[in-house]
């Protein structure tokens, strides 16, 4: 069995720490206690505390639950871009895209739109490693989402319907409908994903 190298472990832990710090910042901005966040998400206080300290890696489902409580799009949980001339509020340069590496589930999300806690629309480039999945459990959150498969294959489950999508196929559904998705193949799948929280 291959284990991650110490260098890889360190970089993955840094990703977890950055995501946790951003969640803590937003929670404090909104003056929500860990207890309140736990009650509203159904997650334990201990897990949320570990997540904020970068000791636990959040899943996509966890991130969307937290974003819902904060009333923000998933993009607001990405690290904020800095820009002295205000460019970062309008433009995202290809080499400066904030990213969340949901490495335990085999997903990477790069934010293609500026990260903004007040923004309700975000576009991400989602890379699904072979056999990556949001898990067996369906989940819901506020908003609407749509996407375009750039390469590979993705299985999308919305309520009791299952769809197999290939490169060039697209989708749209209300995020309040129970859903999950996965890459059922041994090759990477790449999706342009649009999320809107209205």
Secondary structure, 3 states (H helix, E strand, C coil): CCCCCHHHHHHHHHHHHHHHHHHHHHHHHCCCCHHHHHHHHCCCHHHHHHHHCCCCCCCHHHHHHHHHHHCCCHHHHCCCCCCCCCHHHCCCCHHHCCEEEECCCCEEEEECCCCCCCCCEEEEEEEECCCCECCCCCECCCCEEEEEEEECEEEEEECCEEEEEECCCEEEEECCCCEEEECCCCCCEEEEEEEECC
